[in-house]
Amino acid sequence: MSPADQPGRFTATVLGSPRIGPKRELKKAVERYWAGRIDADALAAVAADLRRRHNADLRAAGLDSVPVNTFSYYDQVLDTAVLLGALPERVAGIADPLDRYFAAARGTDTIPPLEMTKWFDTNYHYLVPEIGPDTSFALDDAAVLADLAEALADGIPARPVILGPVTFLLLSKAVGTDAPPIDRLAELVPLYENLLAHLHRAGAEWVQIDEPALVADRTDEQIAAAREVYDRLSALSDRPAILVASYFGSLGAALPALASTGIEGIAIDRVAGSDSIAAVPELTRKHVVAGVVDGRNIWRTDLEAALAELGTLLGSTGSLAVSTSSSLLHVPYTLDAEPDLDDSLRSWLAFGSEKVTEVVTLATALSGGVEAVSGAIEQSRQAAASRREDPRLHDSALRGRLDSVLSTEPGRSPATERRAAQTGLALPPLPTTTIGSFPQTGQIRTARAALRRGEIDTAEYLERMRTEIAEVIAFQEGLGLDVLVHGEPERNDMVQYFAELLDGFATTANGWVQSYGTRCVRPPILYGDVRRPQPMTVDWITYAQSLTAKPVKGMLTGPITILAWSFVRDDQPLADSANQVALAIRDETVDLQAAGIRIVQVDEPALRELLPLRAADQPAYLDWAVRAFRVATSGVADSTQIHTHLCYSEFGEVIDAIAGLDADVTSIEAARSHMEVLDDLNAAGFANDVGPGVYDIHSPRVPGVEEVAESLRLALGQVPSERLWVNPDCGLKTRGTAEVEASLRNLVAAAHKVRADLS
C-alpha cells in the first residue's frame, strides 16, 4: 500500500466490545436456542440487533473507528477456528454449521467438547483449538464479511477485528503429534492474505489483527516468525491498512520487530505495559494507538496523568490515537444501570460507556486543547482526591491485626501428622464427593426473586433455602456419596456471596461480564480495606451437618479467587488486598471448626489466572499468593481437613505453587485433559491427596460408568489409592438436575467398581 493509498488515521477508538448484551439478551437467546424454544433465524435476529445498536452507540459517542467482528455466539477463538477451517474432525458430521459450532463448544451426548482455559490473565475463558496432522486449514470468511457489510450499511466507520495467526497457533493444542501448532504458521499466511484482500474489496479501510500472545515471553524464533508474517501481509497491495493490536502487557522485543514491518499501525497497552516508544525509531512512521484507558478494570481514568502520557508519545510516533488498553469485553456496559451505588464510590468508577467517553475526551484534548475538556478534567481531579481521602480505604486496626498474623510464618503441621489426626473421618478408599454447588433450581431462583421484590420476607426465604439444603443432603445420601456438601442454594455466585458479607466490597445490580459462552458474572468491586463483620457460612453448614452423620464440607472461596473474580483496587499492591481477604477467610475457617465442621474447602480455581505473563514476574506473585492461602487456612487444628479446588487452567506453570498450598486434599480439573495434570503433580513431588475430576461439568454430556472407571484406573496409575479422591471437575450450579443425578450415580458406581477391583 503506497502512502497515497493510506486511509485516514483515526483518533478515538476501543479495541473491542462486549457482546452478551446489557441485559444479557444474547445469553438468554442462545439458551433458548439450545432448549429448542427458538430457531436459528430468531437467534440471528437478536444478535444482529445487539450488534447494530452497540455499533451505533459507539459512533454516536464520538469514536471515528469502530471495531466490528467482535461479536461471538460463544468465543472469539472458536470463531477463528471456524474462520480457518480448524474445527476438530469429531464435529464434522454435524451438518448444520451453528449446531456444529456449539458441539465444539459444549459437546453433545456423544461428542466431547474442546478444552477450555483462561484467556491470558483474565477471567474470560476461551476454547482451545486442536491442531493435528489431519487439520487442513481452509478460509471461511463469510461471517466476517457479513459483519463488515452490516456495519458499513449502517454508516459505521468499521474496522474488522481478527485474531492473528501467531496468537491463534500459540494458544492452540497439538493433538496426535508432538509438533507444536506454531510450526504450521506458514500454512495460515495465505489464508490471511486472502482474507485481507476480501476485506479490502468489501470496503474495509483498516483491519485490526490481534496478537496478544506477543506480550508474553517469546523465543527469538517466534518473534522472527511474527515479523516474517507481517512483512508478508504488509507487502500485499490489495489490503486494508493493518493495525496489529497487543494488550495485557508490554511487547518487549516484539515491538521493534513489528515496527520494522510495513504495517501501518500498532496498538500498545499503556496501562499494563511499559514499552519505551522513544527507543523504537520506526514508530515515527506508524499510527500508534495508545491504550491509556484501562479496558480491564473499572476505575475512572486520571485524565491529567493520561494526557501527560499521551504528550510523551506525540514526538515519538507518526500519528497518535487514543484507545482503551484492551477490549471492553472485560467490564460491564454502563454505570447508568447502577443507581444504588453510593455517590462517592460511583464518582470513582467508569464502566464501558464511561470509558468510551474518556477515550473521546482525551482525543478531543489532543486535537482541540485541554481547555476544550477542562470540566471533565476537573471532575477527574476531584474524584481522585475523594478516593484518596476516604476512611474506608485505611482501617488502621485491621492493618495492625494483619501485621501480627503475618509476623509468624503461616503454616500447619507436616502432612503426615495431619493425615494421622484426620483418621477419625473414617473414609473409604477412593472417597466420593462433589466440589460444592448443586443446580440452582427454579425454586431457588423464584425464592430469590420473590425476596428481591418484597413478596416474601427474610425468614420465609431462609426457610426455603433450608428446605433446599435438606433435599440436597438427602439426595447425596441416596446416591451414596461419602463426603457431602450443602449445595450452596443461598449463594448467587461463589465470589459475590462473600463480597456482600465483607466490608470493603460493593456489588452491582446489572454489572454483567461474560465469563464463557452464556456464563455471565457480576464481579464485585473491592474498593476498601476488607473486614468480616460476622460469620458468613457457619449457620448454613451446621444446619446441613445436623441432617446427616456423614461429614459435610464447609465451603469457602479463597483469597486469590476472590481477588481474581472481582474488580480490585489499584491504589495498593494486590498482595496487600489478598492478605486482607485471607484474614477474613481465616476467621471463617476457625469458626467452622469451632462449630464442629471437620472438613473445610477453600477454593482457589483462579490461582493460575493472576499469574503474570512474563516469567520474571511470576515467582513474586506465586510467593504472595501461596502465602495468602496459608494465612487463610493455617488457623485450624491438624484434625480439620483442608480441601482446595482448582479449575479452568493449564496448571503446569503453577504446579509447585499448588504443592505449596499444602492443602490436605486438592481437587483439580482433569476430565477434558485426560488426567494430564497428574504427570505435572508427580513431577513436582506432590504427596497430598488429590481428586482429579472425572466428570466434565462444562458439557451436558453424561459420562458412563465404564468411562469414569477408566479415568480412575488411569489416575491410579499415577496416584496410590489411599491418596485418590473421586469428584467432578467443578461445581454443579450450571447443570440440570436430571443430568447431575445420572452423572453422579455413574460416578459413585464407577468408584465402587474400582474399589472392588482394588480389594
C-alpha angles and dihedrals in degrees: 000000000000121000089252090058096050115118126232114292108239123222108203130036147129125233096233146337141236116258108188092087130250089265094033090258094156093048091054094045094049092049090049088052091051089050092051094244095120132025131235093267092056091048091050090051092055090048094049092049091052093048095047095046092048094047090049091050092052092049092047090050090061107264111146093196119042122195114232133180086050090114118102136174089216118344138353094224090054087049089055091051087055091046091054098039092247104133113132118268092240091073096044092095093064104098100199110078095214094049089046089053093051091045089059089048101043108010125227135243088285106020123073115222127235117275117266127215142158123296099237108296097334133101091247116104126214131195113248113234116226116225117189140156090275095051106117111189118220129167118246105171100157093113093050093049092046091052091051093047091050092052095045091049088056092052094253118153088232126198112186114223119214130178107243124245095241094053093042092057096040089055093047129094126234114232125186092005141066092221112107114239091242087072086073093060095111090059092058099050095076089051091054090047090055091044092053091050091050092049092049093051089047091058106266112149094183133023124197115215111192117217105168091150087076092071090067125074108294132180122243087250093055092048090048089050091052090050090051092050093054093042087059097043094046091050091065117106096202103064145089121259108282124233111187107203127204128179144166095052150349123321092214111176090002091068098068089039092057093040090056091063128080097257114129101221146023126197112212129192108234094176101057096016133071105187115158104241094185090058091064107067093183088072089073084076096046138083102241118202106204115208099209097144111077109244095187107047131050104230120121114257117251094235095195092053091045092051090050089052091049090049091058090053098050096080094046099053137064090229134345136223129184120233146152115274091242141353116307087233087105100059135058120266103249146346088227088082092059109071094152099064112110115257097246095051092043091056090058095054140085122183125185102296091041090053090053088053090051091052091052092045092054093045089051090051091052094051102031105026134258093280089069090066102027093126093055091048092052091051089051091051093050093048092052091051092048091052095049092052100044110118092214087074095057117050104168095187092053092047091050092052091048091051088054093053092045093050088078120056104256113231146111136240118289115290094247091058091048092049090054091049091052098055089103088077086075095205123175124238111284094017114208125224142141130241098250120271126078126199115301097236128207089255091057093049092045092052092048092050092046091053091048091051093046094245091126130026127237093263092056091047092051091050091052091051091050088053089053091050092050090051092049092049091049090046092053093046089051090053091050098240113166103213115034136204130206092237097238097248090158093058121089090187134356092243103029091054091061093039089059090056100043127079113236095046132094126193131208133228098215106009093128120172126181115247098175136329106330093341109115130179136189104223112213120235114243100202106150146021112310123237133166107225094189142346112302107193109013098099093049095047096044090050090053091047090052089063098059144033090220118091116268117206121234105229121216135160115235126240097250093051092047088054095043094050095045134068098253131209114264097200096083136031116283089236090063092052091046092054092050091053090044091056090055092049090047090057089051094051090051092050092048090052091049089053091057101261108148100189125047122183118204106189122214105173090149098055093114094037095079093044107129114247094232117071093221090063097045104080093059092050094047090048095057094037092055090044091053091052091050090049088054096048108031098079095080133082123263089252091065109086114222117207129185133188131210130185146146093055150094099241105195095097094052102037093113089051091051088055089046092058085069095203114170090232127020119193112195139182109260112137099094092042093048097238094306090140091069091067089058093046092051092047088055092052094247107179106170126093118290136194110198107195114257097180122058105219094184090076129060088228116119112220116224125238094252092047091055091043091052090052089052092050089050090051092047088059087067106025126046115243094245089063100040124100127188118226145131122270095254146342120314099224096114097046130089122256096239095052091044091053093049093045096047092047088055091046092053092044091051091050091051090048094052091043088056090050090052094051 
